[in-house]
Amino acid sequence: MLFDQESYKIIRDACKSKSEIEFEVPRAITAFSSSSAPSDWTAYPPCILPPEGYAQVFLHAGSDAQGALTRLELVVHLDSGRILYKAKGNDLVALKVTWPSDA
């Protein structure tokens, strides 16, 4: 499934219910926009921020697809989830959201 305006609610709801989900994102809106995504599934947890730091990221993330993805990644991280990233051709990055077994 491609991350876009139509699929965002499905992806967000899966993350809220702590269900594993896999989807693809245009590389241009990821942290890999100017670099290569990994060829194997790799976790890239966000940096450790104090609570007010996360609040600032949420506030300034923007309302476009990149901002929505950033907020989703942070919510998953804050809810103890894990996101794995993998290159999917030159223009897409696959994301796999996983949760600890006791979540």
Helices and strands as residue ranges (DSSP letters): H 8-16, E 21-26, G 27-29, E 42-43, H 51-60, H 65-78, E 82-88, E 92-98
